[in-house]
Amino acid sequence: MCGIPQAEKLVSSLNVDKEGFLRNLSDWDIKIAEELARQSSIELTDAHWEIIHIVREYHAEYNLTPVTRVLAKIVREQLGSEKASSIYLMGLFTGKPTKLIAKIAGLPKPNNCD
């Protein structure tokens, strides 16, 4: 098959906003997450998935995407303080980690992100 890889075709056909966040949370799946991560030059590892699952569980319970402080708190509670640091999260998700985590997890952009 020539041209755009299948996953990229799938992502480009999704209903996303101008920043690439999914408009319909039900469109998300693992392949979409992997492609969104790839577009941000990230290859998802088990460490990434730990954080993605935590954020998705939080959203499922509270119908909110956690902001940075809340994310740090729940990561600290579930994975320990070494994984709750901004340095650790920025090492996994460069730039603005909370915003990128939400995007890859198929969730709305957190309220505190520009």
TIRO-2110 file (N, C-alpha, C; in Angstrom, 1 decimal):
// TIRO-2110
0.8, -1.2, 0.0, N, 1, A
0.0, 0.0, 0.0, CA, 1, A
0.9, 1.2, 0.0, C, 1, A
0.6, 2.1, -0.9, N, 2, A
1.5, 3.4, -1.0, CA, 2, A
0.8, 4.5, -0.2, C, 2, A
1.7, 5.5, 0.0, N, 3, A
1.1, 6.7, 0.6, CA, 3, A
1.2, 6.7, 2.2, C, 3, A
0.1, 7.3, 2.8, N, 4, A
0.1, 7.5, 4.2, CA, 4, A
-0.2, 6.1, 4.9, C, 4, A
0.5, 5.8, 6.0, N, 5, A
0.3, 4.6, 6.7, CA, 5, A
-1.1, 4.5, 7.2, C, 5, A
-1.7, 3.3, 7.4, N, 6, A
-3.0, 3.1, 7.8, CA, 6, A
-3.4, 3.9, 9.1, C, 6, A
-2.5, 3.9, 10.1, N, 7, A
-2.8, 4.6, 11.4, CA, 7, A
-3.0, 6.1, 11.2, C, 7, A
-2.1, 6.6, 10.3, N, 8, A
-2.1, 8.1, 10.1, CA, 8, A
-3.4, 8.4, 9.3, C, 8, A
-3.8, 7.6, 8.4, N, 9, A
-5.1, 7.8, 7.7, CA, 9, A
-6.2, 7.8, 8.7, C, 9, A
-6.2, 6.9, 9.7, N, 10, A
-7.2, 6.8, 10.7, CA, 10, A
-7.3, 8.1, 11.5, C, 10, A
-6.1, 8.6, 11.9, N, 11, A
-6.1, 9.8, 12.7, CA, 11, A
-6.5, 11.0, 11.9, C, 11, A
-6.1, 11.1, 10.7, N, 12, A
-6.5, 12.2, 9.9, CA, 12, A
-8.0, 12.3, 9.6, C, 12, A
-8.6, 11.1, 9.7, N, 13, A
-10.1, 11.1, 9.4, CA, 13, A
-10.9, 11.3, 10.6, C, 13, A
-10.3, 11.4, 11.8, N, 14, A
-11.0, 11.7, 13.0, CA, 14, A
-11.5, 13.1, 13.2, C, 14, A
-12.5, 13.2, 14.0, N, 15, A
-13.0, 14.6, 14.3, CA, 15, A
-12.2, 15.2, 15.4, C, 15, A
-11.3, 16.0, 15.1, N, 16, A
-10.4, 16.6, 16.1, CA, 16, A
-10.5, 18.2, 16.0, C, 16, A
-10.2, 18.8, 17.1, N, 17, A
-10.2, 20.3, 17.1, CA, 17, A
-8.9, 20.8, 16.5, C, 17, A
-8.7, 22.1, 16.4, N, 18, A
-7.6, 22.7, 15.8, CA, 18, A
-6.2, 22.3, 16.4, C, 18, A
-6.2, 21.9, 17.6, N, 19, A
-5.0, 21.4, 18.3, CA, 19, A
-4.8, 19.9, 18.2, C, 19, A
-5.7, 19.2, 17.6, N, 20, A
-5.6, 17.8, 17.4, CA, 20, A
-6.2, 16.9, 18.5, C, 20, A
-7.0, 17.6, 19.4, N, 21, A
-7.7, 16.8, 20.5, CA, 21, A
-9.0, 16.2, 19.9, C, 21, A
-9.2, 14.9, 20.2, N, 22, A
-10.4, 14.3, 19.8, CA, 22, A
-11.7, 15.0, 20.3, C, 22, A
-12.6, 15.2, 19.4, N, 23, A
-13.9, 15.8, 19.8, CA, 23, A
-14.8, 14.7, 20.4, C, 23, A
-14.7, 13.5, 20.0, N, 24, A
-15.5, 12.4, 20.5, CA, 24, A
-14.6, 11.4, 21.2, C, 24, A
-14.7, 11.4, 22.6, N, 25, A
-13.9, 10.5, 23.3, CA, 25, A
-14.0, 9.0, 22.9, C, 25, A
-15.1, 8.6, 22.4, N, 26, A
-15.4, 7.2, 22.0, CA, 26, A
-14.6, 6.9, 20.8, C, 26, A
-14.0, 7.8, 20.1, N, 27, A
-13.1, 7.5, 18.9, CA, 27, A
-11.8, 6.9, 19.3, C, 27, A
-11.4, 7.1, 20.6, N, 28, A
-10.1, 6.8, 21.1, CA, 28, A
-9.9, 5.2, 21.2, C, 28, A
-8.7, 4.8, 20.8, N, 29, A
-8.3, 3.4, 21.1, CA, 29, A
-6.8, 3.4, 21.1, C, 29, A
-6.2, 2.2, 21.3, N, 30, A
-4.7, 2.1, 21.5, CA, 30, A
-4.0, 2.6, 20.2, C, 30, A
-4.5, 2.2, 19.0, N, 31, A
-3.9, 2.5, 17.8, CA, 31, A
-3.9, 4.1, 17.6, C, 31, A
-5.0, 4.7, 17.9, N, 32, A
-5.0, 6.2, 17.8, CA, 32, A
-4.0, 6.8, 18.8, C, 32, A
-4.0, 6.3, 20.0, N, 33, A
-3.0, 6.8, 21.0, CA, 33, A
-1.6, 6.7, 20.5, C, 33, A
-1.3, 5.5, 19.9, N, 34, A
0.1, 5.3, 19.4, CA, 34, A
0.4, 6.3, 18.2, C, 34, A
-0.6, 6.5, 17.4, N, 35, A
-0.4, 7.4, 16.2, CA, 35, A
-0.2, 8.9, 16.7, C, 35, A
-1.1, 9.3, 17.7, N, 36, A
-1.0, 10.6, 18.2, CA, 36, A
0.4, 10.8, 18.9, C, 36, A
0.8, 9.8, 19.6, N, 37, A
2.2, 9.9, 20.2, CA, 37, A
3.2, 10.0, 19.2, C, 37, A
3.1, 9.2, 18.1, N, 38, A
4.1, 9.2, 17.1, CA, 38, A
4.2, 10.5, 16.4, C, 38, A
3.1, 11.2, 16.2, N, 39, A
3.1, 12.5, 15.6, CA, 39, A
3.8, 13.5, 16.5, C, 39, A
3.9, 13.2, 17.8, N, 40, A
4.7, 14.1, 18.8, CA, 40, A
6.1, 13.5, 19.1, C, 40, A
6.5, 12.6, 18.2, N, 41, A
7.8, 12.0, 18.3, CA, 41, A
8.0, 11.2, 19.6, C, 41, A
7.0, 10.5, 20.0, N, 42, A
7.0, 9.7, 21.2, CA, 42, A
6.6, 8.3, 20.9, C, 42, A
7.5, 7.3, 21.3, N, 43, A
7.1, 5.9, 21.2, CA, 43, A
6.7, 5.5, 22.6, C, 43, A
5.4, 5.1, 22.7, N, 44, A
4.8, 4.7, 24.0, CA, 44, A
5.4, 3.5, 24.6, C, 44, A
5.8, 3.6, 25.8, N, 45, A
6.4, 2.5, 26.6, CA, 45, A
5.4, 2.2, 27.7, C, 45, A
5.8, 1.2, 28.5, N, 46, A
4.9, 0.9, 29.7, CA, 46, A
4.8, 2.1, 30.6, C, 46, A
5.9, 2.8, 30.8, N, 47, A
5.9, 4.0, 31.6, CA, 47, A
4.8, 5.0, 31.1, C, 47, A
4.8, 5.2, 29.8, N, 48, A
3.8, 6.1, 29.3, CA, 48, A
2.4, 5.6, 29.5, C, 48, A
2.2, 4.3, 29.3, N, 49, A
0.9, 3.7, 29.5, CA, 49, A
0.4, 3.8, 30.9, C, 49, A
1.3, 3.7, 31.9, N, 50, A
0.9, 3.9, 33.3, CA, 50, A
0.2, 5.2, 33.5, C, 50, A
0.8, 6.2, 33.0, N, 51, A
0.3, 7.6, 33.1, CA, 51, A
-1.0, 7.8, 32.3, C, 51, A
-1.0, 7.3, 31.1, N, 52, A
-2.3, 7.4, 30.3, CA, 52, A
-3.4, 6.7, 31.0, C, 52, A
-3.2, 5.5, 31.5, N, 53, A
-4.3, 4.8, 32.2, CA, 53, A
-4.8, 5.5, 33.4, C, 53, A
-3.9, 6.1, 34.2, N, 54, A
-4.3, 6.9, 35.3, CA, 54, A
-5.2, 8.1, 34.9, C, 54, A
-4.8, 8.8, 33.9, N, 55, A
-5.5, 9.9, 33.4, CA, 55, A
-6.9, 9.5, 32.9, C, 55, A
-6.9, 8.5, 32.2, N, 56, A
-8.2, 8.0, 31.6, CA, 56, A
-9.2, 7.5, 32.8, C, 56, A
-8.6, 6.9, 33.8, N, 57, A
-9.4, 6.4, 34.9, CA, 57, A
-10.0, 7.6, 35.7, C, 57, A
-9.1, 8.6, 35.9, N, 58, A
-9.6, 9.9, 36.5, CA, 58, A
-10.7, 10.5, 35.7, C, 58, A
-10.5, 10.6, 34.5, N, 59, A
-11.6, 11.2, 33.6, CA, 59, A
-12.9, 10.4, 33.7, C, 59, A
-12.8, 9.1, 33.7, N, 60, A
-13.9, 8.2, 33.7, CA, 60, A
-14.7, 8.4, 35.0, C, 60, A
-14.0, 8.7, 36.1, N, 61, A
-14.6, 8.9, 37.4, CA, 61, A
-15.2, 10.3, 37.6, C, 61, A
-14.4, 11.3, 37.2, N, 62, A
-14.8, 12.7, 37.5, CA, 62, A
-15.3, 13.5, 36.3, C, 62, A
-15.2, 12.9, 35.1, N, 63, A
-15.6, 13.6, 33.9, CA, 63, A
-14.8, 14.9, 33.7, C, 63, A
-13.5, 14.8, 34.1, N, 64, A
-12.6, 16.0, 34.0, CA, 64, A
-11.2, 15.4, 33.6, C, 64, A
-10.5, 16.2, 32.8, N, 65, A
-9.1, 15.9, 32.6, CA, 65, A
-8.3, 16.5, 33.7, C, 65, A
-7.5, 15.8, 34.4, N, 66, A
-6.8, 16.4, 35.5, CA, 66, A
-5.8, 17.4, 35.1, C, 66, A
-5.8, 18.5, 35.9, N, 67, A
-4.8, 19.6, 35.7, CA, 67, A
-3.4, 19.1, 36.3, C, 67, A
-2.4, 19.8, 36.1, N, 68, A
-1.0, 19.4, 36.5, CA, 68, A
-1.0, 19.0, 38.0, C, 68, A
-1.4, 19.8, 38.9, N, 69, A
-1.3, 19.5, 40.3, CA, 69, A
-2.1, 18.2, 40.7, C, 69, A
-3.3, 18.1, 40.1, N, 70, A
-4.1, 16.9, 40.4, CA, 70, A
-3.4, 15.7, 39.8, C, 70, A
-2.9, 15.8, 38.6, N, 71, A
-2.2, 14.7, 38.0, CA, 71, A
-1.0, 14.2, 38.9, C, 71, A
-0.2, 15.2, 39.4, N, 72, A
0.9, 14.9, 40.2, CA, 72, A
0.5, 14.2, 41.5, C, 72, A
-0.6, 14.6, 42.0, N, 73, A
-1.1, 14.0, 43.3, CA, 73, A
-1.6, 12.5, 43.0, C, 73, A
-2.3, 12.3, 42.0, N, 74, A
-2.8, 10.9, 41.7, CA, 74, A
-1.6, 10.0, 41.3, C, 74, A
-0.7, 10.5, 40.6, N, 75, A
0.5, 9.7, 40.2, CA, 75, A
1.3, 9.4, 41.4, C, 75, A
1.5, 10.3, 42.3, N, 76, A
2.2, 10.1, 43.6, CA, 76, A
1.5, 9.0, 44.4, C, 76, A
0.2, 9.1, 44.5, N, 77, A
-0.6, 8.1, 45.3, CA, 77, A
-0.5, 6.7, 44.6, C, 77, A
-0.5, 6.6, 43.3, N, 78, A
-0.6, 5.3, 42.7, CA, 78, A
0.8, 4.7, 42.3, C, 78, A
1.7, 5.6, 41.9, N, 79, A
3.0, 5.1, 41.4, CA, 79, A
4.2, 5.5, 42.3, C, 79, A
4.0, 6.4, 43.2, N, 80, A
5.1, 6.9, 44.0, CA, 80, A
5.6, 8.3, 43.6, C, 80, A
6.3, 8.9, 44.6, N, 81, A
6.7, 10.3, 44.4, CA, 81, A
7.7, 10.5, 43.3, C, 81, A
8.6, 9.5, 43.0, N, 82, A
9.6, 9.7, 41.9, CA, 82, A
8.9, 9.8, 40.6, C, 82, A
7.8, 9.2, 40.4, N, 83, A
7.1, 9.3, 39.1, CA, 83, A
6.1, 10.5, 39.0, C, 83, A
5.9, 11.2, 40.1, N, 84, A
5.0, 12.3, 40.2, CA, 84, A
5.7, 13.6, 39.9, C, 84, A
7.0, 13.6, 39.7, N, 85, A
7.7, 14.8, 39.5, CA, 85, A
7.5, 15.4, 38.1, C, 85, A
7.6, 16.7, 38.0, N, 86, A
7.5, 17.3, 36.7, CA, 86, A
8.6, 16.8, 35.8, C, 86, A
9.8, 16.6, 36.3, N, 87, A
10.9, 16.2, 35.5, CA, 87, A
10.7, 14.8, 34.9, C, 87, A
10.1, 13.9, 35.7, N, 88, A
9.8, 12.6, 35.2, CA, 88, A
8.7, 12.6, 34.1, C, 88, A
7.7, 13.4, 34.3, N, 89, A
6.6, 13.5, 33.3, CA, 89, A
7.1, 14.2, 32.1, C, 89, A
7.9, 15.2, 32.2, N, 90, A
8.5, 15.9, 31.0, CA, 90, A
9.4, 15.0, 30.3, C, 90, A
10.1, 14.1, 31.0, N, 91, A
10.9, 13.1, 30.3, CA, 91, A
10.1, 12.2, 29.4, C, 91, A
8.9, 11.9, 29.8, N, 92, A
8.1, 11.0, 29.1, CA, 92, A
7.3, 11.8, 28.0, C, 92, A
6.7, 12.9, 28.4, N, 93, A
5.8, 13.7, 27.5, CA, 93, A
6.4, 15.1, 27.5, C, 93, A
7.2, 15.4, 26.5, N, 94, A
7.9, 16.6, 26.3, CA, 94, A
7.0, 17.8, 26.3, C, 94, A
7.6, 19.0, 26.5, N, 95, A
6.8, 20.3, 26.4, CA, 95, A
5.9, 20.5, 27.5, C, 95, A
4.6, 20.5, 27.3, N, 96, A
3.6, 20.6, 28.3, CA, 96, A
3.0, 19.2, 28.5, C, 96, A
3.6, 18.5, 29.5, N, 97, A
3.2, 17.1, 29.7, CA, 97, A
1.7, 16.8, 29.9, C, 97, A
1.0, 17.6, 30.7, N, 98, A
-0.4, 17.4, 31.0, CA, 98, A
-1.2, 17.5, 29.7, C, 98, A
-0.9, 18.5, 28.9, N, 99, A
-1.6, 18.7, 27.7, CA, 99, A
-1.4, 17.5, 26.7, C, 99, A
-0.2, 17.1, 26.6, N, 100, A
0.2, 16.0, 25.7, CA, 100, A
-0.4, 14.7, 26.2, C, 100, A
-0.3, 14.5, 27.5, N, 101, A
-0.9, 13.2, 28.0, CA, 101, A
-2.4, 13.2, 27.7, C, 101, A
-3.1, 14.3, 27.9, N, 102, A
-4.5, 14.3, 27.6, CA, 102, A
-4.8, 14.1, 26.1, C, 102, A
-4.0, 14.7, 25.3, N, 103, A
-4.2, 14.5, 23.8, CA, 103, A
-4.0, 13.0, 23.4, C, 103, A
-2.9, 12.4, 23.9, N, 104, A
-2.7, 11.0, 23.5, CA, 104, A
-3.7, 10.1, 24.2, C, 104, A
-4.2, 10.4, 25.3, N, 105, A
-5.2, 9.6, 26.0, CA, 105, A
-6.6, 9.8, 25.5, C, 105, A
-6.7, 10.7, 24.5, N, 106, A
-8.0, 11.0, 23.8, CA, 106, A
-9.0, 11.8, 24.7, C, 106, A
-8.5, 12.6, 25.6, N, 107, A
-9.3, 13.3, 26.5, CA, 107, A
-9.3, 14.8, 26.1, C, 107, A
-10.3, 15.6, 26.6, N, 108, A
-10.3, 17.0, 26.4, CA, 108, A
-9.0, 17.7, 27.0, C, 108, A
-8.6, 18.8, 26.4, N, 109, A
-7.5, 19.6, 26.9, CA, 109, A
-7.8, 20.0, 28.3, C, 109, A
-6.9, 19.9, 29.2, N, 110, A
-7.1, 20.3, 30.6, CA, 110, A
-7.4, 21.8, 30.6, C, 110, A
-8.2, 22.3, 31.6, N, 111, A
-8.6, 23.7, 31.7, CA, 111, A
-7.4, 24.6, 31.8, C, 111, A
-6.3, 24.2, 32.4, N, 112, A
-5.2, 25.2, 32.7, CA, 112, A
-4.2, 25.2, 31.5, C, 112, A
-4.5, 24.6, 30.4, N, 113, A
-3.6, 24.5, 29.3, CA, 113, A
-4.0, 25.5, 28.2, C, 113, A
-3.0, 26.2, 27.7, N, 114, A
-3.2, 27.2, 26.6, CA, 114, A
-2.9, 26.5, 25.3, C, 114, A
END
